[in-house]
């Protein structure tokens, strides 16, 4: 009997997760179906419960529901607890288990696929929502020189930095406080690019040989990547690699089989 999985989000029409997990299933011989499901902004929990009632075995969670998924879970993995956000749900009888594979996927894409070390680097993380929360712990575990979190609401970034302070040198503040600082890696974890917008960033953020990393993905440069290109960032990457790598981690959690991400990434790029 085919097992059912899905991804919840709003918006969700852009999601490549069904293509990715279908490719993983074909690659590994696992009998699953995987679809995208639009959840109302005020109806995420009900959407998840309806999916479980229909026989769903697990789900991915994307913008804007990762923190709500954290609150919905009956049990959390250690990395989900640390992140305070959930992007992967597993349904075990009546128990909803929440995990976070975002950080693992991001780190694998940056350090392995892009061959960019994190240890000893100056890192700027834009945003303080669920996507950012999942990335902070894994980044700090790599031993960067510093990690700065910037957000429109400065207090949210400051609180997030305080939450992770025991793991390494991390600070938080407003975008306006970034003036005069330079970074080796700048990661956009905001959802601004989905609306064709750019956070209010000052000039001069990129150090020589820097990487600009956009967690969003799509055709062409996002406003953030256009800004980074104009500002002289040496390397630019969208979040497709992170998406595939975090999906591979989620697939492993659900099925106990780890698919190969590289051929799926290549197929999506060529398409």
C-alpha positions in Angstrom: 0.0 0.0 0.0 1.4 3.4 -1.0 2.3 5.7 1.9 1.2 9.3 1.7 3.4 12.3 2.4 3.1 16.0 1.6 4.5 19.5 2.1 2.3 22.2 3.7 2.9 25.9 3.0 1.2 29.2 1.9 2.1 29.9 -0.8 2.9 26.5 -2.1 2.5 26.5 -5.8 6.3 27.1 -6.3 7.3 24.1 -4.3 9.7 21.6 -5.9 9.3 19.2 -3.0 6.9 16.8 -4.8 9.4 16.5 -7.7 12.3 15.9 -5.3 10.6 13.2 -3.1 9.1 11.5 -6.2 12.7 11.3 -7.6 14.0 9.9 -4.2 11.2 7.3 -4.2 12.1 6.2 -7.7 15.8 6.1 -6.9 15.3 4.0 -3.7 12.4 1.9 -4.7 10.2 3.2 -1.9 6.4 3.1 -2.5 5.3 6.6 -1.6 3.1 9.4 -2.9 4.0 13.0 -2.2 2.0 16.2 -3.0 1.9 19.9 -2.1 -0.9 21.0 0.1 -2.0 24.7 0.5 -2.9 25.3 4.2 -4.9 28.4 5.1 -3.0 30.9 7.2 -5.4 30.3 10.1 -5.9 26.6 9.5 -2.5 24.8 9.5 -3.2 22.6 12.5 -6.6 21.5 11.0 -4.9 20.8 7.7 -2.4 18.5 9.3 -5.0 16.7 11.3 -7.1 16.2 8.2 -4.0 14.7 6.4 -3.3 12.4 9.3 -7.0 11.2 9.3 -6.7 10.5 5.6 -3.7 8.2 6.3 -0.8 10.6 5.9 2.5 9.3 7.2 4.6 12.4 7.3 4.9 16.0 6.1 7.3 18.7 5.3 6.5 22.3 6.5 7.5 25.5 4.8 6.8 29.2 5.1 5.0 30.4 7.1 4.2 27.4 9.4 7.5 26.2 10.8 7.0 27.7 14.2 3.4 26.7 14.4 4.5 23.1 13.5 6.8 23.3 16.5 3.9 24.1 18.7 1.7 21.4 17.1 4.2 18.5 17.6 3.6 16.1 20.5 7.3 15.2 20.6 10.4 17.1 19.4 13.8 15.9 18.4 16.8 17.7 20.1 17.6 19.8 17.0 13.9 20.8 16.7 13.9 21.9 20.3 17.1 23.9 19.8 15.7 25.6 16.7 12.3 26.3 18.1 10.9 25.5 14.6 9.9 22.3 12.7 10.1 21.6 9.0 9.5 17.8 9.2 6.6 16.0 10.8 6.3 12.2 11.3 3.0 10.7 12.2 3.4 7.6 14.5 0.0 6.4 15.4 -1.5 9.2 17.5 1.8 11.0 18.0 3.1 13.9 15.9 6.9 14.0 16.0 8.6 17.3 15.0 12.1 17.5 13.6 14.2 20.2 11.8 16.3 19.2 8.8 16.9 22.7 7.5 20.2 23.3 9.2 21.6 20.0 8.2 20.6 20.6 4.6 22.0 24.2 4.6 25.3 23.1 6.1 25.7 20.2 3.7 25.0 22.4 0.7 27.4 25.2 1.8 30.3 23.0 3.0 30.1 20.0 0.6 28.3 21.1 -2.6 29.7 24.6 -2.6 33.0 23.7 -0.9 32.7 26.8 1.4 34.2 26.3 4.9 32.2 27.8 7.8 34.8 27.4 10.5 36.5 30.8 11.3 34.3 32.7 8.9 32.2 35.9 9.6 28.6 35.0 8.9 25.5 37.2 8.6 22.1 35.6 8.8 19.2 37.7 7.6 15.9 37.1 9.3 14.8 35.7 12.6 11.9 33.4 11.6 11.6 29.6 11.4 14.1 29.3 8.5 16.7 31.2 10.4 16.1 29.3 13.6 16.8 26.0 12.0 20.2 27.2 10.6 21.7 28.8 13.7 22.6 25.7 15.7 24.3 23.8 12.9 26.2 26.9 11.8 27.5 27.7 15.3 28.6 24.0 15.8 31.0 24.6 12.9 32.9 27.3 14.9 32.5 30.5 12.8 34.4 33.6 14.0 31.1 35.3 14.5 27.5 34.9 13.6 25.3 38.1 13.3 21.6 37.8 13.1 19.8 40.8 11.6 16.0 41.4 11.4 13.5 44.2 10.8 12.5 43.8 14.5 15.8 44.0 16.3 14.5 42.6 19.5 13.5 39.3 17.8 17.1 39.0 16.5 18.6 39.8 19.9 16.4 37.3 21.6 17.3 34.6 19.1 21.0 35.3 19.6 20.6 35.0 23.4 18.8 31.7 22.9 21.8 30.3 21.1 24.6 32.1 23.0 25.9 29.0 24.7 26.9 27.5 21.3 29.2 30.2 20.1 29.8 33.9 19.3 26.5 35.1 18.1 24.8 38.5 18.3 21.6 40.1 17.0 20.2 43.5 16.0 18.5 45.6 13.3 19.5 45.9 9.7 20.6 49.5 10.3 23.3 48.2 12.8 25.1 46.4 10.0 26.7 49.5 8.5 30.5 49.2 8.6 30.6 45.5 9.1 31.8 42.9 6.5 31.1 39.2 6.2 32.5 36.1 4.4 29.1 34.5 4.2 25.7 36.3 4.0 22.6 34.1 4.2 19.2 35.4 3.4 16.7 33.4 5.5 13.8 36.0 5.1 10.8 35.4 2.9 11.3 38.8 1.2 12.3 37.3 -2.1 8.9 35.5 -2.4 7.4 39.0 -2.7 10.1 40.4 -5.0 11.5 42.5 -2.1 14.9 43.0 -0.4 15.6 43.6 3.2 16.9 47.2 3.9 20.6 46.3 3.7 23.4 48.8 3.7 26.2 48.8 1.1 29.6 47.2 1.8 28.6 44.0 3.6 30.6 41.5 1.4 34.3 40.7 2.1 36.6 39.6 -0.7 35.8 35.9 -1.8 32.5 36.1 0.0 29.4 33.9 -0.6 25.9 35.2 -0.9 23.4 32.4 -0.1 19.7 32.8 -0.8 17.5 30.2 0.9 14.7 30.8 -1.7 15.0 29.3 -5.1 13.6 30.0 -8.6 14.4 31.1 -12.1 17.0 33.9 -12.2 18.4 36.0 -9.5 16.2 37.0 -6.5 16.4 40.7 -5.3 18.9 39.6 -2.7 21.2 37.9 -5.2 20.9 40.9 -7.5 21.9 43.1 -4.6 24.8 40.8 -3.8 26.0 40.7 -7.3 26.0 44.5 -7.5 27.8 44.7 -4.1 30.6 42.5 -5.4 29.9 39.1 -3.7 32.3 36.6 -5.3 30.0 33.6 -5.2 26.2 33.4 -5.4 23.9 30.5 -4.7 20.2 30.0 -4.4 18.6 27.5 -1.9 17.9 24.7 -4.3 20.8 22.6 -2.9 19.6 23.2 0.6 16.1 22.2 -0.4 17.3 18.9 -1.9 19.6 18.1 1.0 17.1 18.8 3.7 14.6 16.7 1.8 17.1 13.9 1.7 17.4 14.1 5.4 13.6 14.1 5.9 13.3 11.1 3.5 15.8 9.2 5.6 13.9 10.0 8.8 10.6 8.7 7.2 11.9 5.7 5.3 15.2 4.7 6.8 16.9 5.0 3.4 19.2 7.9 2.5 18.8 8.9 -1.1 21.5 10.5 -3.2 20.9 14.3 -3.5 23.4 15.1 -6.3 21.6 13.5 -9.3 18.3 15.1 -8.2 19.9 18.5 -7.9 21.4 18.1 -11.4 18.1 17.1 -12.8 16.3 20.1 -11.3 19.1 22.5 -12.5 18.9 21.2 -16.1 15.1 21.5 -16.1 
